[in-house]
Structure formats: structure tokens, C-alpha cells
Amino acid sequence: MIPLINHITNPEVLEKAIARYREKGIILPTFAQMQNPQLIPGIIMDKLKHIGLWDLHPLNLFRLTWKNEPKASGGLFGPPNFIELPKALTGIDARILVMLGKWFPTGAHKVGAAYGCLAPQIITGGFDPTCQKAVWPSTGNYCRGGAFDSYLMDVTAVAILPEEMSRERFEWLKEIGAEVIATPGSESNVKEIYDKCWEIRRTRKDCMIFNQFEEFGNSCWHYEVTGHAIEEAFRIAAGNGAQFAAYISATGSAGTIAAGDYLRTKFPHLKVVASEALQCPTLLQNGFGSHRIEGIGDKHVPWIHNVRNTDVVTAIDDEDCMRLLRLFNEKEGQGYLASNGVDPDLAGKLDMIGISGIGNILSAIKTAKYFDFTADDIIVTIATDSAAMYGSRLEELTADRGAYSRLQAARDHEKCMLGTSPAWMKELGYADRKAIHNLKYFTWVEQQGKDADDLRQLWDDRNIWPQIFSQPARWDELIDEFNDRTGLLK
């Protein structure tokens, strides 16, 4: 049976964690507070006014929300951070809203997902922060988020990521004091990360592995926090008569796409669309390969992906993403867009969208064209991070292709965005979804030691996913008890 985290497993370890957090002054936020920061106690709000967004301060755990005021220091909270892309940029009538991960600590929303994995173990006595290390296997942002949360929660972090990921990721991890392990390959080499995890399990008894691809705390955080933030963003933008037509998310660890499970409860006719790289079309064609859309590791189906709730799969050419990265960030690119009907202020904000976010936007355009969406339809998608994570990639592109020009900007906009077609996508029927779900067997049962009966339960048991996604309510009760026992809010 799929295990749920709903009770205290080791009271002695829990007591050690409470004592350590009392000593260090660490207060844990509830999922309700991350969803609605207005629930945060006033004493914490007052202190946040003097703390920078990226500061290594325990109170920044309360900034694991989509609703941070968009400023580098001293900000509090407001509406969810998002921008709307105009037809002059996208070429379609349908409206695209992009949720912005830039305004999380570390500049990416993965800090929230990592908290969703670590906090439930601490509050139930499953993890001892006084002697255990937290291992964060990832293709990039998740291990950064895990390292950040670990530092704030007085935990030693071990980050595992492919050696070909961007230089910025490695430099930041070393600065924060994490142990960094680089595995062979690039974005698509997730198996090599798993192999390193097994080595750690065999040789290092002081480590606990938080694998985002199998940790339901990842998807629960997005269901509870990202899903509600997207609903609020839609209602802010909708006006009269607008319809929530589709939610687009790169598959990656299948955490972010779980927001679609929440949104389905509010908008039953919503299309939930999974986006992946054309160079590695695992869901689309059972394919394999290597690609440059950093942040969406693949060549397998994550254990935590509720495939029953995925309606469409799209595949995006990574070359289009790299060309649009330059269009969105180079001065000549932004100038070209401004001269062709894109508001200059918005053109200057496109650097808030990273490579996977660009891929998500292209998937949104594909989806709009496939389903003939109109100006009454709103599509919401995610920019996990910003271009700040990819400065070295822009330098590499300039070195390889030369200085950027307005002529090249026109070519890139016309071909890579306006020319996006509904090719390389598939609307999933029942048999298609079950086939994708069954692919989990080869990674998770054969390689990673999962039970085949658990795999069957994830498909056959109609109640299991609602039970999984309801766990944050219980976690909030345990977080409140934990904080009460530290006495730090009294």
C-alpha cells in the first residue's frame, strides 16, 4: 500500500528536532500560510521587513510562496506573481498567463517543493536534523531549493546533479556550503543520479534521500500552494466571460503538474498539458535522448505523476528555446519586440522567464492552436525560474553564434514563436494514459525497488490520489504542534 505520512514515527527523534529548533530559533510555516501569507503571525511579518529575499535566515521559510512582494529585500506579500503575454508576442488570440518563480528565495519555486518533502519527515520524527544529512538528487533547481531549505532548517545538504548543468548552479551550491556531487551527463541523465543515490544508501548511513521524482511531498506542495496561486491569478485576470482553458507544465519531476489535479476540482473541463523536449520525447513516443531545456529531467515517468489527470503531451524543440532565450534577454531582441507592438515594459521583463518557462510558453501556443482557443480562453503556465540562472548559457550562445542583431531577433520571433505549430503533440485517450503509467514499472519496480502492487494501486484505486493530496491538512496540524512545543511563537 502507498504509505501516507500522517503520524509520528519516532518520538525520540522528534524531541531532538524540537530541542534543536528551539535552540536555533527556527519556526516552520504551515502549508496554509504558504498558500495564504496573510495567515502568517504579525511578529514574523514585522521581522521580514528587514530580511532580504535570498538571505540565509530561518524566517525566509515563510517566503516559500508565489505571493512574495517582487523586491529583493524587505518585501511582504501581495497577489501571486505573474505576467500576461500579448498577441503581439505570441501570435495567438488566447491569453497566456505565466506564473513567475523568480520571486521565490533562490529565484525558483523548487524551494517550496523541497520543503514539502523535508518538513513532513521532521515533524513526524522521520528525520533527525542533529545528525542526518539530506540528499537532494536533481537536474538543477530542486537541489538548490533543498540546499537552501536545509541551511534554514539547520540540516546538512548533499546536492546531486549532472555535471553538464549550468555553471551558476554549481557555484551557488558551493557558496551555500552544500556537499556537491556531479554525475555523468546532462539534463536527461536521471538514471545516473539514481545510481549515485543507491551508492549513498549502501555506503552512508547518515544520509536520507529526498528524491523529488518519488516524494509525494513535492506534488502535495504544488497541489496545495501552486494550484491555489494559479486559481487566484486566473480570477484576477479573467474579467467577465473568460474561461480557464488549459494548464501547461513541463513534466520534470511531476511536482508542478500536480497543480492541475487541484485545478481540475475547480475547473472540470480544463486541459492539463505535459510539456517535454522533442529531443527526448518520453511521454510522446517512449523516446530517449539528450536536450538543453534545463529543469525537466526525463527518460522516465516520475512515480508521483498522476497520469490519469494528463490530457495532452507536447514536445518542444530545444533549439527554439535557446533562440528565444536570446530574444528575451539580448538588448537587440527586446528592442525588436518593443518596435513590433510589445509593450517596452513587458519586453524588459521577459528575462524573468528561464529556459523551461520558454518551453512551457511554446507548449501553450501549440495547445491554443490545436484546440482553436479564442480570446475568451486563458491558458496558465509556469516559469520555474528566470534567465538569471542561465547567464553562462547566453555567453556560450554569443561565443558560438556571434553578437545578436535585430535581424536575428526577427528571424527567431517569426520562426520559433509565431511559427509554432500543433505538430509533435498528442491528445491522450484512456489507453494512452494507461500506457504511460505502465512505463513507471521499468524505472520504479525493476530499477528502484518499488512494489508492483503499489504501481497498480496508483492506477486502480480511485481514492489514493485524493488521499495523497489531502496530507497537507494533517501536516499543518503537526507543524502547529511542533511550533507550539518549541515555544518560539509564544
TORKOLZA-926706 format. One record per atom (N, C-alpha, C): x, z, y. Coordinates in steps of 0.2 Angstrom, whole numbers, plus 2048, in hexadecimal, padded with zeros to 3 digits. Each point is the difference from the previous one (the first is absolute). Layout:
<recs>
XZY;...
</recs>
This chain:
<recs>
8048007FA;7FC800806;804800806;7FE7FC805;804800807;800807803;806803801;800807803;7FE800807;7FD805802;7FE801807;804807802;802800807;803805802;7FB805804;7FD8057FD;7FB803802;8008087FF;8068027FE;8018087FE;807801801;801807801;807802800;8038017F9;8067FC7FF;8038007FA;8058057FF;804802805;8058057FF;800805806;7FD8067FF;7FF805806;807802803;8058017FB;806802802;8047FB805;8007FA7FE;8037FB804;7FC7FF807;7F9801800;7FC800806;802805804;8018067FE;802806804;8077FF803;8047FD7FD;8077FE802;7FF7FB806;7FC7FB7FF;7FF7FB806;7FD803806;7FB8057FF;7FD803805;805805804;8048037FD;805804803;8057FC804;8027FA7FD;8057FC803;7FD7FD807;7F97FE7FF;7FD7FD806;7FF805806;7FE8067FD;7FF805805;807801804;8058017FC;807801803;8027FA805;7FE7FA7FE;8027FA804;7FB7FE805;7FA803800;7FB7FE805;7FD7FA7FF;7FF7FE7FA;7FD7F97FE;7F88017FF;7FC7FD803;7F98007FF;7FE7F97FE;7FC8007FB;7FE7F97FD;7F97FE803;8007FA802;7F97FD802;7FC7FE7FA;7F9801802;7FB7FE7FB;7FF7F8800;7FD7FD7FB;7FE7F9800;7FB7FF806;7FC805801;7FA800805;8037FF807;806804801;803800806;8047F9801;8037FD7FB;8037FA801;7FB7FA801;7FA8017FD;7FA7FC802;7FE801807;7FF806802;7FD801806;804806804;8057FE804;805804803;7FD805804;7F97FF802;7FD805805;7FF8077FC;8018007F9;7FF8067FD;807804800;8057FD802;806804800;800806805;8028067FE;800806805;8037FF806;7FD802806;803800806;807802801;8028057FD;807803800;8057FA7FE;7FE7FC7FB;8047FB7FE;8007FA805;7FA7FF802;8007FA805;804802806;800806803;804802805;8087FE7FF;8028027FA;8077FF7FF;8027F97FF;7FB7FC7FD;8027F97FF;8017FC807;7FE803805;8017FD807;807800802;8048037FC;808801802;8047FD7FA;7FD7FD7FB;8047FD7FA;7FF7F9800;8067FC7FF;8007F97FF;7FD7FE7FA;7FE7FA800;7FC7FD7FA;8048007FA;8077FE801;8058007FA;8048067FF;7FE805804;8048067FF;8008047FA;8058027FD;8008047FA;7FE807800;7F9800802;7FD807801;7FA8007FC;7FF8067FC;7FB8017FC;7F97FF802;7FF801807;7F97FE803;7FF7F9800;8057FC7FF;7FE7F8800;7FD7FE7F9;7FF8057FC;7FB7FF7FA;7F97FF802;7FF802806;7F97FF803;7FF7FA803;8057FC801;8007F9802;8007FB7FB;7FE8027FA;7FF7FB7FA;7F97FD801;7FF7FC805;7F97FE801;8017F9804;7FA7FC7FF;8007FA804;7FE801807;7FF806802;7FD802807;805803805;8077FF7FF;805802804;7FF7FD807;801803805;8007FD807;8077FC800;7FF7F9802;8067FC7FF;805801805;8048057FF;806802805;8058037FB;806800803;8068027FC;800808800;7FE803805;801807800;7FA804803;7FE8057FE;7FB805803;7F97FD7FF;7FE7FB7FD;7F97FD7FF;7FC8057FC;7FA7FF801;7FB8047FB;7FC7FA7FD;7FA800800;7FC7FC7FC;7FA7FC804;7FE7FB7FD;7FB7FC803;7FC7FC7FA;7FE7FA802;7FD7FB7FB;8057FD7FC;7FF7FD7FA;8057FD7FC;8037FB803;8077FF7FF;8047FB803;7FF7F97FC;7FE7FB804;7FF7F97FE;8007FB805;8017FA7FF;7FF7FB805;7FC7FA7FD;7FD7FC804;7FB7FB7FE;8047F9801;8007FC7FC;8047F9801;7FB7FB802;8017FC805;7FC7FB803;8007FA7FC;7FB7FC801;8007F97FD;8067FC802;802801806;8067FC803;8068017FC;8008067FC;8068017FC;7FF7FE7F9;7FA8027FD;7FE7FF7F9;7FD7F97FE;7FD7FD805;7FC7FA7FF;7FA8007FD;7FD8067FF;7FA8017FC;7FB804805;7F97FF7FE;7FB803804;8008077FE;8018027FA;7FF8077FE;805804803;7FE806801;804805804;8048047FB;807801802;8048037FB;803807804;7FF8057FD;802807803;8068027FB;806802803;8068027FD;801807801;8008047FB;801807801;808801800;802804805;807801802;8048067FD;8047FF7FB;8048057FD;806803804;8017FC806;806802804;800807803;7FA802801;7FF806803;7FF8067FC;8038007FA;8018057FB;807803801;8028067FF;8078027FF;8037FB7FB;8067FE802;8047FB7FC;7FE7F9801;7FB7FF804;7FD7F9802;7FD7FD7FA;7FE8037FB;7FC7FD7FA;7FB8057FD;7FA7FE7FE;7FB8047FD;8028047FA;8067FE7FD;8018037F9;802807800;801803806;801807801;7F98047FD;7FB7FD802;7F98037FD;8007FF7F9;8017FA7FD;7FF7FF7F9;8058057FC;806801803;8058057FD;7FD807800;7FE802805;7FD807801;7FA8007FB;7FC7FB7FF;7FB8017FB;8028017F9;8067FE7FF;8038017F9;8048077FF;803802806;8048067FF;7FC806801;7FC800805;7FC806802;7FC8037FA;7FC7FC7FD;7FC8037FA;8048037FB;8067FE7FF;8058047FB;802806803;802801806;802806803;7FA805800;7FA7FE802;7FB805801;7FD8027F9;8027FD7FB;7FE8027F9;8058037FC;806801802;8068037FD;8037FB7FB;7FF7F9801;8037FB7FC;8077FE802;802802806;8067FE803;803806803;8068027FF;804805803;8057FE805;7FE801807;8047FD805;806804801;8018067FD;806804800;8067FE7FC;7FE7FB7FB;8057FE7FB;8007F97FE;7FA7FD800;7FF7F97FE;8017FB805;8027FA7FE;8017FA805;7FA7FB7FF;7FE7FD805;7FB7FB7FF;8037F9800;7FE7FD7FB;8037F9800;7FB7FB802;8027FB804;7FB7FC803;8027F87FF;7FE7FE7FA;8017F97FE;7FC7FB804;8037FB803;7FC7FC805;8047F9801;7FD7FB803;8037FA803;801801808;7FF806802;802801807;7FD806804;7FA7FE803;7FD805804;7FD8077FD;7FF7FF7F9;7FD8067FD;8068057FF;8067FE7FE;805805800;802803807;7FF7FC805;802802807;7FB806801;7F97FE7FF;7FB805801;8018067FC;8027FF7FA;8018067FB;806804803;8057FD802;806804803;7FE804806;7FC7FC804;7FE804806;7FC8067FF;7FB7FF7FC;7FB8067FE;8048057FC;8057FE7FC;8048057FC;804804805;8037FD805;804804805;7FB805804;7FA7FE802;7FB804803;7FE8067FC;7FF7FE7F9;7FE8057FC;8058047FC;806800803;8068037FD;8017FF7F8;8007F97FF;8027FE7F9;8057FB801;8058007FB;8057FB7FF;7FE7FA7FE;8017FA803;7FD7F97FE;8067FC7FD;7FE7FC7FB;8047FB7FC;7FC7FA801;8037FB804;7FD7F9801;8027FB7FC;7FC7FC7FC;8027FB7FC;7FD7F9803;8047FB801;7FE7FA803;8057FA7FE;7FD7FA800;8057FA7FE;8057FF805;8067FE7FE;806800804;7FF7FA806;7FB7FB7FF;8007FB804;7FA801806;7FE806800;7FB802805;804800807;7FC800806;8037FF806;805806802;8057FF803;805805802;7FD806803;7FB7FF805;7FD805803;7FE8067FC;7FD7FE7FA;7FD8057FC;8068057FD;8057FD7FE;8068047FD;803804805;8017FD806;803804806;7FC806801;7F97FF801;7FC806802;8008057FA;8007FE7FA;7FF8057FB;807804800;8057FD801;807804800;800805806;7FD7FE805;800804806;7FC8067FF;7FA8007FC;7FC8057FF;8028057FB;8067FE7FC;8038047FC;7FD7FF7F8;7FD7FB7FF;7FD7FF7F9;8067FD7FC;7FF8027FA;8057FD7FB;7FD7F97FE;8047FB801;7FD7F9800;8037FC7F9;7FC7FD7FC;8027FD7FB;7FE7F8800;8047FC800;7FF7F9801;7FF7FC7F9;7FB7FD7FE;7FF7FD7FA;8017F8801;8027FD7FA;8017F8801;7FA7FD802;8017FA804;7FB7FC802;7FC801807;7FA7FD800;7FD800807;7F98027FF;7FB7FE804;7FA803801;7FC8007F9;8017FB7FC;7FD7FF7FA;8038037FA;805804800;8048037FB;7FD8077FF;7FA8017FE;7FD807800;8028037F9;8017FB7FB;8028037F9;806804800;8057FD804;807803801;7FF807803;7FB801805;7FF807803;7FD8047FA;7FB7FE7FC;7FE8047FB;8058027FB;8057FC7FE;8058017FC;804806802;802800807;804805803;7FC807800;7F9800800;7FC806800;8018037F9;8007FB7FB;8008037F9;8078037FF;8057FD803;8078037FF;800807804;7FD801805;7FF806804;7FC8057FB;7FB7FE7FD;7FC8057FC;8048027FA;8057FC7FE;8048027FA;806805802;8027FF806;807803802;7FF805805;7FB801804;7FF804806;7FA8047FF;8008067FE;7FA8047FF;7FE803806;804800806;7FE803806;7FB7FB804;7FF7FA7FD;7FC7FB804;7F97FF7FE;7FB7FF804;7FA7FE7FF;7FE7F9803;7FE7FB7FC;7FF7F9803;7F97FF802;8007FE807;7F97FE803;8007F8800;7FE7FD7FB;8007F97FF;7F97FD804;8017FD805;7FA7FE804;7FB7FB7FC;8037FD7FB;7FC7FB7FC;7FC8037FB;8018077FF;7FC8037FB;7FD807803;802802806;7FD806802;7FA7FF804;7FA8037FD;7FA7FF803;7FF803807;805805802;800803807;8017FB805;8047FA7FE;8017FB805;7F97FC801;7FC7FE7FB;7FA7FD801;7FB805803;8008067FE;7FB805803;801801808;806800802;802800807;7FD7FA804;8017FA7FD;7FD7FB804;7F97FF7FF;7FD8027FB;7F88017FF;7FE804806;802806800;7FE805805;8027FF807;8067FE801;802800807;8007F8803;8037FC7FC;8007F9803;7F97FD800;7FC8017FA;7F97FD800;7FC802806;800807802;7FC802805;8037FE807;8067FF801;8037FD806;7FE7F9801;8007FC7FA;7FE7F9801;7F8800802;7FC8047FD;7F9800801;7FF801808;804805802;7FF802807;8027FA805;8067FD7FE;8037FA804;7FA7FA800;7FD7FF7FA;7FB7FB800;7FA802804;7FE806800;7FA802804;802800808;806801802;8027FF807;8007F9802;8027FC7FC;8017F8801;7FA7FC7FF;7FB8037FC;7FB7FC7FE;7FB7FD805;7FD805804;7FB7FE805;7F97FE7FC;7FC7FC802;7FA7FF7FD;8007FA7FC;7FE8007FA;7FF7FA7FB;8077FF7FC;805803801;8067FE7FC;8008037F9;8037FD7FC;8008027F9;8078017FD;8018057FC;8068027FD;8017FB7FA;8037FB801;8007FB7FB;8068017FA;806802802;8058007FB;805805802;8038037FB;806805801;8067FD7FC;8057FF804;8067FD7FD;8068057FF;8038007FA;8068047FF;8057FD7FC;806800801;8057FF7FB;7FF8057FA;8027FD7FA;7FF8047FB;8058067FF;8077FE801;805805800;7FF8067FB;7FF806802;7FF8057FB;7F98017FE;7FC7FD804;7F88007FF;7FE807803;803803805;7FE805803;7FB7FE806;8037FC804;7FC7FD806;7FA7FD7FE;8007FC7FB;7FA7FC7FE;7FA8057FE;8028067FE;7FB8057FE;7FB802806;8027FE806;7FB801806;7FA7FC7FF;8017FA7FC;7FA7FC7FF;7FB8047FB;8038047FC;7FB8047FC;7FB804804;803803805;7FC804805;7FB7FB804;8037FB803;7FC7FC804;7FB7FD7FC;8007FF7FA;7FB7FD7FB;7FA804800;801807801;7FA805800;7FC7FF807;8037FD805;7FD800806;7FE7F9802;8037FB7FD;7FF7F9801;8007FC7F9;7FA8007FD;8007FE7F9;8027F97FF;7FF7FC805;8017F87FF;8077FE802;804805802;8077FF802;8047FC7FB;8047FC802;8057FD7FB;807804801;8028027FA;807803800;8057FB7FD;8057FF804;8047FB7FF;8088027FF;8037FF7FA;8078027FF;8047FA802;805801804;8057FB802;8078017FC;8037FB7FE;8068007FD;8057FA802;8068007FE;8047FB802;7FF7FA7FB;8007FA803;8007FA7FC;8067FF7FB;805803802;8067FF7FC;8008057FA;7FB804800;8008057FB;7F88027FE;7FC7FB7FE;7F9800800;7FE8047FA;8018067FF;7FE8047FA;7F98007FF;7FC802805;7F98007FF;7FD7FA7FF;8027FB804;7FD7F9800;8017FC7FA;8078017FE;8027FB7FA;8048047FB;7FF806800;8058047FB;8077FE801;8027FE806;8067FD802;805806802;8067FD801;806804801;8057FD805;805803802;8047FD805;803805805;8037FE805;803804805;7FE7FD807;7FE805805;7FE7FE806;802804806;7FE7FF806;803803806;7FB804804;7FA8017FD;7FB804804;8018077FE;804803804;8028077FE;7FB805801;7FF8047FB;7FB805800;7FA7FF7FB;8017FB7FC;7FB7FE7FB;8037FF7F9;8048057FD;8037FF7FA;7FB7FE7FB;8027FC7FB;7FB7FD7FB;8037FF7F9;7FD7FA7FD;8027FE7F9;7FC8057FB;7FC804803;7FC8047FB;7F9802804;7FC8037FC;7F9803803;801807801;800803806;800808800;7FB8037FC;8028067FD;7FB8047FC;7FA802805;801801806;7FB803804;7FC7FB804;8007F97FE;7FC7FB803;7FA8007FC;7FA801804;7F97FF7FD;7FE7F9800;8027FC7FB;8007F9801;7F87FE800;7FC8047FD;7F97FF800;7FD7FF807;804803805;7FD7FF807;8047FB804;8047FB7FD;8037FB803;7FC7F97FF;7FE7FD806;7FC7FA7FF;8047FA800;806800804;8047FA801;807801800;8047FB7FD;808801801;8027FA804;804801804;8047FB804;8078007FF;8047FA801;807800800;8037FD806;804803803;8037FE807;8077FE7FF;8027FA803;8077FD7FF;804805805;8068037FD;804804804;8037FD806;8017F97FF;8047FC806;7FB800806;7FA8007FF;7FB800806;801807803;8008057FC;801807803;807801804;8057FD7FD;806801804;8007FB806;7FD7FB800;8007FC806;7FB803806;7FB8037FD;7FB803805;804807803;8048037FC;804806802;8047FE806;8037FA800;8037FE806;7FB7FE806;7FB7FD7FE;7FB7FE806;7FD806803;7FF8067FC;7FD806803;805804804;8077FF7FF;805804803;8057FD804;8017FA800;8057FC804;7FC7FF807;804801806;7FD7FF806;7FD7F9801;8037FB7FD;7FE7F9801;7F98007FC;8008037FA;7F98007FC;7FB803804;801806803;7FB803804;7FE7FD806;8057FC803;7FE7FC806;7FC7FA7FE;8017FD7FA;7FC7FA7FE;7F98027FF;7FF8067FD;7F98027FE;7FD802807;803803804;7FD802807;7FE7F9804;8047FB7FF;7FE7FA803;7FB7FC7FD;7FE8027FA;7FB7FC7FC;7F98057FF;7FF804804;7F9804800;8018077FE;8058027FD;8018077FE;801804805;7FC806801;802804806;807803800;8047FF805;807802800;8018077FE;7FB805802;8018077FD;8008007F9;7FB7FD7FD;7FF7FF7F8;8067FD7FD;8037FB803;8067FC7FD;806805800;800804805;806805800;7FF8067FB;7FA8007FE;7FF8067FB;8007FD7F8;8017FA7FF;8017FD7FA;8068037FC;805803803;8058037FD;7FE8067FC;7FA802801;7FD8067FD;7FE7FF7F8;8017F97FE;7FE7FE7FA;8067FE7FC;8018037FA;8067FF7FC;7FF7FA7FB;8047FF7FC;8007FA7FB;7FA8007FC;7FE8057FD;7FA8017FB;7FA7FF804;800803806;7FA7FF805;7FF7F9801;8057FC802;7FF7F9801;7FD7FD7FA;8038017FA;7FD7FE7FA;7F88027FF;7FE806802;7F9802800;7FC7FC804;8037FE806;7FC7FC805;7FF7F97FD;8057FD7FD;7FF7F97FD;7FB8017FB;8008057FC;7FB8017FB;7F9800803;7FF804806;7FA800803;7FD7F9802;8057FC803;7FE7FA802;7FE7FB7FA;8038017FB;7FE7FC7FA;7F98027FD;7FF807800;7FA8027FE;7FA7FE805;801800806;7FB7FE805;7FF7F87FF;8057FC7FF;7FE7F97FE;7FD7FF7FA;8028047FB;7FD7FF7F9;7F8802800;7FE805804;7FA802800;7FC7FE806;8037FC804;7FC7FD806;7FE806804;804805802;7FE805804;7FF7FD807;7FC803804;7FF7FE807;802806805;7FE7FF806;802804805;7FC807800;7FB8007FB;7FC8067FF;8048057FB;8057FD7FD;8038037FA;807804802;8018067FE;806803802;8048027F9;8067FE800;8058017FB;805806802;8018057FC;805805802;8068007FB;806800803;8068007FC;805805802;8058017FD;805805801;8077FD802;803803805;8077FF802;8048077FE;8028007FA;8038067FD;805803805;8057FB803;805802804;8017FB806;805801804;8017FB805;8077FC7FF;8017FC805;8067FC7FF;806804802;7FF806802;806805801;8048017F9;7FC7FF7FB;8038017F9;8057FA7FE;7FF7FA804;8037FA7FE;8057FD805;803804804;8047FD805;8067FC7FD;8038027FA;8057FD7FD;7FE7F97FD;7F98007FE;7FE7FA7FD;7FF7FA806;7FE802806;8007FC805;8077FD802;8058057FF;8077FE802;8027FB7FA;7FF8017FA;8017FB7FB;7FD7F9801;7FA800802;7FC7FA801;8047FC806;802804805;8037FC806;8077FE7FE;8038037FC;8077FE7FD;7FF7FA7FC;7FB8007FC;7FF7FA7FB;7FD7FA803;7FB801805;7FC7FB803;8027FE807;803804803;8027FF807;7FB803805;801800807;7FC803805;7F97FD7FF;7FB804802;7F97FE800;7FE7FD806;7FC7FB7FF;7FE7FC806;7F87FF800;7FE7FE806;7F87FF800;7FE7FA7FC;8047FB7FF;7FE7FB7FB;7FF8037F9;8058047FE;7FF8037F9;7FA805800;7FF803805;7FA805801;7FA7FC7FF;7FF7FA803;7FA7FC7FF;8007FD7F9;8057FE7FD;8007FE7F9;7FE8067FB;803806801;7FE8067FC;7F9802801;7FD800806;7F9802801;7FC7FB7FC;8017F9801;7FC7FB7FE;8008007F8;8068007FD;8007FF7F9;7FF8077FC;802805803;8008077FC;7FA804801;7FD7FF806;7FA804801;7FA7FB801;8007FC805;7FA7FC800;7FF7FB7FA;8057FE7FD;8007FC7FA;7FE8047FA;7FF806800;7FF8047FA;7F97FD7FD;8017FF7F9;7FA7FD7FC;7FE8057FB;7FA7FF7FD;7FD8057FB;8037FE7F9;8067FD800;8037FE7FA;8038077FD;8028007FA;8048067FD;7FC806801;7F98007FE;7FC806800;7FB7FF7FA;7FD8067FE;7FC7FF7FB;7FA806801;7FA7FE7FF;7FB805800;7FF8027F9;8008077FF;8008037F9;7F98017FE;7FF7FE7F9;7FA8017FD;8028067FB;7FB8037FC;8018057FC;8068007FB;8007FA7FD;8057FF7FB;8077FF803;8017FE807;8067FF803;802808802;7FC804802;802807802;8028037F9;7FC8007FB;8028037FA;8077FE7FD;8027F9801;8067FD7FE;806803804;7FF801807;805803804;8018087FE;7FA8037FF;8018077FE;8048017F9;7FE7FB7FC;8048007F9;8077FF801;8037FD805;8077FF801;803807801;7FD805802;803807801;8038027F9;7FD7FE7FB;8028027F9;8087FF7FF;8027FA802;8077FE7FF;805804804;7FE802806;805805804;7FF8077FE;7FA802800;7FE807800;8008037F9;7FD7FD7FB;8008027F9;8077FF7FC;8027F9800;8057FF7FD;807802803;800800806;807802804;800807802;7FA802803;800807804;7FD8057FC;7FE7FF7FA;7FD8067FC;7F9802801;7FC7FC804;7F9802801;7FC8007F9;7FB803800;7FB8007FA;7FC7FA801;7FF7FC7FA;7FB7FA801;7F9802801;7FE8067FD;7FA803801;7FE801808;806802803;7FF801808;7FF7FA803;8037FB7FE;7FF7F9803;7F97FE7FF;7FE8017FA;7F97FE7FE;7FB804805;801806801;7FC804804;7FF7FE807;8067FD803;8007FE806;7FC7FA801;7FE7FC7FB;7FC7FB800;7F98017FE;7FF8047FB;7F98017FC;7FC806803;804805803;7FC806803;7FE7FF807;7FA7FF801;7FE7FE807;800806805;8018067FD;801806804;807802802;8057FD7FC;807803801;8027FE807;7FF7FA803;8037FF807;7FD804805;7F9801800;7FD805805;8038077FF;8018027FA;8038077FF;807800803;8047FB7FF;807800802;800800808;7FB7FC803;800800807;7FD806804;7FD8047FC;7FD806803;805806800;8067FF7FD;804806800;802803806;8017FC806;802803806;7FC806802;7F98007FF;7FC805802;8028077FD;8027FF7F9;8038067FD;807802803;8047FB801;807801803;7FF804806;7FB7FE804;7FF803807;7FF8087FF;7FC8017FB;7FE8077FF;8078047FE;8047FD7FC;8068037FE;805800806;8007FB804;805800806;7FE806804;7F9801802;7FE805804;8028077FD;7FF8017F9;8028067FD;808801801;8047FB7FF;807800801;802802807;7FD7FD805;802802807;7FE807801;7FA8027FD;7FE807802;8058057FD;8027FE7FA;8058057FD;807800803;8027FB804;806800804;7FF804806;7FA800802;7FE804806;8027FD807;8027FA7FF;8037FD806;7FB7FD805;7FA8007FE;7FA7FE805;7FC806803;8038067FE;7FC806802;803802807;
</recs>
